[in-house]
Amino acid sequence: MTKLILGKDVSAEIYEELRARIENLKSKGVTPGLAVILVGDDPASQVYVRKKGEMCEELGMKSVTVRMPADTTQEQLMDKVEELNNDPAIHGFIVQLPLPKHLDEEAVINAIDPKKDVDCFHPSNVGRVLIGNPDFLPATPAGIQQMLVRSGISTAGKHIVVVGRSNIVGKPMAAMMVQKGAGADSTVTIAHSRTQNLPEITRLADILIVAIGKPRFVTADMVKEGAVVIDVGTNRVEDPTHPKGSRLVGDVDFENVKDKASAITPVPGGVGPMTICMLMANSVTAAEKASGVIQ
Ligand SMILES: NC(=O)c1ccc[n+]([C@@H]2O[C@H](COP(=O)([O-])OP(=O)(O)OC[C@H]3O[C@@H](n4cnc5c(N)ncnc54)[C@H](OP(=O)(O)O)[C@@H]3O)[C@@H](O)[C@H]2O)c1
């Protein structure tokens, strides 16, 4: 029987633990505070930002959304980053990406205080992940690692193939799984669009993690019998039978692959809910570190 790994279930467990940590902080007079800077009016970003704010409030955290117009200048945005860097009530903040084209994303990320960089995009935090001494882990890969650990899937000595080499998913995922210790200790291969003979490589995976943004790209013939399959992709495809006329599908051809896999994440309902959950976890960690509850 194929096991379905559901982000809702795994994140519910983590939220319970976070509530206890937040209570502990509040008993010491500290309310964890997360701010999100949203520049412009990209509809997908608006939805993400709203969900983040709602989750903060549900957990009893302080939530601040800084809305800036689409024609915000680089200087205005950098000033806002500096203001949040210096605000003691804000323990972590993120700048919702993508930014409007005229703004320099890299300069903005570099300006965030690494201690408040709960997205874990600052080069110093990226480097700390690579050397295995992180303050924070990037949310989506951290969520995937938690799904594996909390579903009792052993990773030690297993061959993990990560398809996709983005800075937010593929690369940090590979960097995390190659570390020494629980929930890692894996043998890792990274594949991408220039990889030759991709199906031969994906068929070697004990755990196959796919983050490419191509609907139903991974088919059953690319998967080893009994593999664990983690589908990060979120692709909107047309579906006239759906009330909205479209629906979300992953990078994996779920219907065909599910019987071959020993465990698999569906889309939607798989990795998706883990990303906000791990952002909340990072924000609580930032508050614990800032207030000396943990080192
Ligand atoms: N559930 C969540 O919370 C969550 C979070 C983040 C992302 N996502 C989703 O995950 C997907 C990937 O996003 P991303 O930001 O990580 O990736 P991205 O920046 O769009 O990069 C895609 C990666 O896939 C590789 N790729 C593209 N076509 C390929 C092919 N035919 N064969 C092998 N590799 C191929 C690209 O290779 P090259 O580098 O060679 O171009 C690139 O490394 C998207 O659907 C995104 O919406 C979901």
The ligand as a Gaussian input file, in Angstrom:
#p B3LYP/6-31G(d) Opt

LIG

0 1
 N        5.230000      23.867000      -2.589000
 C        5.990000      24.917000      -2.330000
 O        5.948000      25.492000      -1.273000
 C        6.952000      25.369000      -3.391000
 C        8.047000      26.153000      -3.031000
 C        8.961000      26.515000      -4.025000
 C        8.751000      26.111000      -5.339000
 N        7.633000      25.386000      -5.637000
 C        7.404000      24.911000      -7.012000
 O        8.461000      24.037000      -7.360000
 C        8.735000      24.138000      -8.747000
 C       10.198000      24.500000      -8.928000
 O       10.428000      25.782000      -8.429000
 P       11.908000      26.355000      -8.159000
 O       11.743000      27.778000      -7.811000
 O       12.650000      25.418000      -7.285000
 O       12.580000      26.156000      -9.572000
 P       13.015000      27.170000     -10.746000
 O       13.803000      28.302000     -10.212000
 O       11.840000      27.407000     -11.618000
 O       14.039000      26.201000     -11.500000
 C       13.625000      25.020000     -12.104000
 C       14.733000      24.006000     -12.050000
 O       14.294000      22.844000     -12.745000
 C       15.246000      22.492000     -13.720000
 N       14.556000      21.927000     -14.879000
 C       13.683000      22.547000     -15.702000
 N       13.286000      21.710000     -16.677000
 C       13.912000      20.533000     -16.456000
 C       13.923000      19.300000     -17.130000
 N       13.195000      19.102000     -18.229000
 N       14.691000      18.307000     -16.635000
 C       15.452000      18.495000     -15.523000
 N       15.480000      19.665000     -14.835000
 C       14.719000      20.668000     -15.307000
 C       15.954000      23.779000     -14.102000
 O       17.222000      23.451000     -14.623000
 P       18.282000      24.604000     -15.076000
 O       18.852000      25.124000     -13.798000
 O       19.253000      23.852000     -15.896000
 O       17.498000      25.633000     -15.824000
 C       16.009000      24.484000     -12.760000
 O       17.139000      24.085000     -12.006000
 C        7.745000      25.179000      -9.291000
 O        6.602000      24.513000      -9.764000
 C        7.396000      25.992000      -8.052000
 O        6.117000      26.588000      -8.166000
 C        6.749000      24.993000      -4.695000

